């Protein structure tokens, strides 16, 4: 990965290159921003420059480049460094540098397990960075989703950031930097990596993925600056179709006040697993926002596919000034509870019941 291959993010690329050229690159960077923003691609491109554009970096096999990422323990009593899943990591990343957490879980067969960066990984980094660089230049560590570190790991990493070895660079790529220890954030230069522009995603889909221009335009509009979502739409659109059906069912059941069926609906959602539940809630927020905007009668402001727009014809009037904020607030609370591992059946049934009142508030 080189900077020219990173999709969009021209300002961030310019900033990083300027830091390199002026010799002001800090020993620790924190690239923060939402999923699909290209934070990992930027980190990989920066590592390529730091390691003299070695072809080994492109293969993720450079001896002075280390990757850390959340994993699960295969055996509870044995150490769990990230290298246990190095083969799966290289295969996924080289195939699609704009992968997301769910793609990584699938690649390692994690199913519904909670992934963590364990203290064994911090011990491994301490050992690796105590040695001289194999190629005599920089040693680079890229930590993907550092917010997944357990406390022991975070504390040991903090020591490494406080007293970094010479010619070492740590690049943390986080989707939720607010979850990191304050002391870790204070040791890093924070760089906000925003969502990617629709134009950049569209261009990348056409040029890199060979997607039909019309389809690329539609995918870019409905990806909301998230290249990971765009790639998912290319590979498999079945999830979005499933989410639309679940959304439509909830709204219809809420309107008709069919509580028994709503309980069954909540059980269906609970069976999806945490990551898909979170994606479904993101989808619901998007649909509420789009249906509210639909009422203004300006198609250029809407970012829905034909199936979603077809449902909006009759549903949009039920999302208005009287209830849109209330619905979005409830979705946010629901998302918070799912992240905190609350009982999904209870969370979604409670949300469904609240929708009975909100959807009637016209």
N, C-alpha and C positions, 0 to 999 in steps of 0.2 A: 504493500500500500504506500503510495506516494501522495503528496498534497494535491497534485492535479487530479487524482482519482477520487478524492473526497468530494461528496456531493454538496454543492452550495457552501455555506459558512465562510464566505470570502473574508469577512472582517476578522473572524477568529484565526483563520489561516494566516492572514497578514500580520496579526499580532504575534503569533507564535514564531513566524519566520523572522520578524523584526527582533524579537528577544534573542533568537539564535545568532543573528548576524551581528548584533551589538554586544554579544557576550553577557547578556543580562538574564539568561534563562535561569530561574530558580531551581533549587534541588528537588522541590516538591510542587507539583501542580495538581489542582483539583478541578477537573472539567465536569461541571454540573449542569443538568438540564433534563428534560423529559425523554422518555424512550423514543428511539428512532431518530434522534437529532444528529447522529454521526459522531458522538463523543468518542466512541471506541475507535472509529476510523481515523479521527484526528490524532489520537494517542499513538496509534500504529504508524501513521505517517511521520509523526515527530520522532518516534523511535528509529524509523528508517534513516532519517537525516542524521540523528545522533550517532548512529552506527555506520556511517559512511556509505549509505545506500547498498549495503551488502545484500546479495541475493538470498542469503540465509534468513534475513528478516522476513522476506516475502513468504518463505516456507515455515515461518515461526520456529526456526531451528537454530537461531544464532545463540552461541554459548554465553553471550553477555546480555541476553534479553530474557526476562522472566515474567511469566503471566500468573496472576492469582485470580481466582474466581470461586464463587460459591459452589459447594459440592455437598454430597451426603456421605455418611460413613457406611462403608460396605460391611465393616465389622466393628462393633462398638468398642472393643478393647484394644484396637490397633490404631497407630497414628494415621492421620488423614491429611497428608499434604495434597495440594491440588494436582500434582503430577500424576496421581492415580488415574486421572481422567484426561491426561495430556493428548492421547490419540483422538478422543472424541472432540476435544477442544480444537485441535488443528484442523480436523475435517470440517467442523461447523464454520469456523472463522474464515478459512480460506474459501469456502463455498459461498458464504454470505456474511460480510463484515457488518451488515446492518441487522443482525439477528437480535432477538429479544430474550427475555427471561424464559418464556414458555418454550421457545425453540431449544434453548439450552437444557431445560428440564427433559424435553423429549429426547434430545441427543444422548443423554446419559441414563435414560430410563428411570427418571426420578418419580414419575407419576405425581402423587399428591404429597410427596415428602417435602419438608422444609429444608432448604439449602442454606449452608453456612460456610463461612471461611473460618476454619478452626485455628487454634493456637499453634498447631503443628506447622501450618503454613508460615506463620511469623518466625518460628524457629528455623525453618528452611531458608527464609530470606536473610535472617541474621547470619547464618552460616555462609550463604553464597556471597553476601556483600562484605564478608570479612576477608575474602580472597581477592587477589588482583584480577583485573579484567583479562580475560583470555586473549583478546585481540589488542590489548594495550591502550584502549581508549575508554569510552564510557561504559558503565554498567547501568542498564535501564530496567526498571520494574513497572509493569502496567497492572494495576489492580482494578478489575472490573467489578462494579457493585460493592465498594468497600463498606457500605452500610450493612452488608450481610456478615461482617466480622463479629464473632462473639467477643465478649468483654476482654478475655485474656489475650486474644489475638490483637485487638485494638490497642491495648496497653503496651504490648511488645512492639507493635509497629510504631507507636508514638516515640518510643526510645530511639528507634532507628531514624525517625524523622528529626528528632532533637539533636542527634549526633551523627549526621550522615557521613559515610565514607567519602573520600575525595572522588571526584569525577563520577558521581552517581546521581541518577535522576529517577524520581518516583512520580508516576502519573496515575492519579486516582480518577476513575471514570464513574461518576455517581448519578443515579436518577433521583435520589433523595438525600442530598448533602446535609439537610437539616437533621438527619438521623445519626450523623457521625458525631463522635466526641468533639466538643468545642475545642479542646486542646489540639486535636488532629487538624481541624479546619484552620486553626490559627497558625499552624506550621506550614500551610500550603498557600500558594498564590491561587486565588479562586478566579476561574474564568467561566462566565456564563455562556453556555452553548444553547442558543434558542432553537425553536423549531425550524425546519428547513422550509424554504419558500416553495409554494406550489409549482412555480416555474422551474425551479431546480429539480424537483422530483419528476416532473413531466419530462424534462430534457434527459434525465438519467434513465428513465424507463424506456425512452425511445432509443437512445444511443447505446446504453449498456445492456439493457434487457431485450432489445429488439421488439418492444411492444408496439402494436398498432397505434398511431398518433391519436386517434379518437379515443381509444380505450385508455391510453396513457393520460390524456387530459381528464377523463372522468375519474380515474383512480387517484390522480394527484389532488383533485378537488375534494374527494371524500376521505383522504388520508390525514388531513389536518396537520400537515407538516411532519408527519411521522413516517419515515422511510421504511421502518419495520412493518407497519401496517400495509404500506403499499406493496411490499414484497409478499406479504401474506395473501393479498388479494390476487396476485399473479399466480401463486402456487395453488391456493385453494380458497374459493369464495363461499364454501359451504357453511363456515362458521357465521359469517355475516347473515346469510339466509336464515340460519337457525336462530340467531339473535333477534332478527326482525319478527319471526313468528312468535317467539317468546314475549317480545314487547307488545305485539298486537293482541296476543291472548290476555296478557295482564290488563291492558286498557279496556278490552271488551268485558272481561270478568268484573273489573272495578265498576264499570258503568252499570252492569246488570246486577251487581251486588251478589254474585254467586260465591259465597264464602267457602263452601265445601270445595268447590273447584279451585279456588284461590289457594287453599291449603295444599292441594295436589300440585298446583303450579309451583309453589315454594319448594316442595320436595323435589320436583324435577330440576329446579335451579341448584338446589343443594347438592345434587349428584354430579354436578359439572366439575367440581374441584375449585380450589381457591383462585388459581390464576385465571381460569375461564370466567369465574364469577366476577372478578375485578374487570375483566375486559367487557363483560356484559353490562356492568354498571357504567363503564365509560361509554358504551354504545347507547345506553338509555339516556345519558346526559346529552349526547349529541342529538338524539332523536327529539328530545324535548326542546332543545335549542332550535333545531331546524324547523319544527312544527310551529313554534312561536313566531319565527321569522317568516314562515310561509304565509301567515295572515296579512303581511304587508303587501303581498301581491307583486313582489319584484323577483322574478326567477333568478336573476344574476346573483342574488344574495343567498340562494339556497345551494346546498351541497349534498343532495340526495340522489341515489340511483333511481331508476324508473319504478322499481317495486316500492321503495320507500315513499316516493312522491305520490304513487297511486293510493297508498294508505293515508297520506296527509290530506288528500282532498276532503275526506269526511272527518278525519280526526283533528286536524289543526285547530278548528274553532274551540276545541275543548282545552287548548293550552293558550292562556291569555294573561292579561295584566293581573287578574285576581288570584291566579294560582301558580304561575310559572316559577316564582321565587320559592314558594313553599315546596313544590315538587323537586326543584334542584337541591334545596336544603336537605330534604329527606334522602335523596340519592347520595349526597355527600356523607351523611351520617351512616347510611348503609355501607358505603365504601369503607369508612373508618372502622366500623365494627368487623367487617370481613378481614381487613388487614390485621386487626387485633385478635383474630382467630375465634371470634364469637360463633355460637351455634348458627350455622347458615340457615337451617330450616326456620328457626325463630326469627332471625333477622329479616329474611325475605317475606315471611308471612306477615310480620308486623308492618313492613313497608307496603305490602299489598293492601292491607286493611286501611292504612292511612290514605292510600290512593282512592278509596271509595269516597272519602270526604273531599279530597282535593279535586278529583276529576269532575265532581258535581258543582264545583265552585266556579260557575261561569258568570 
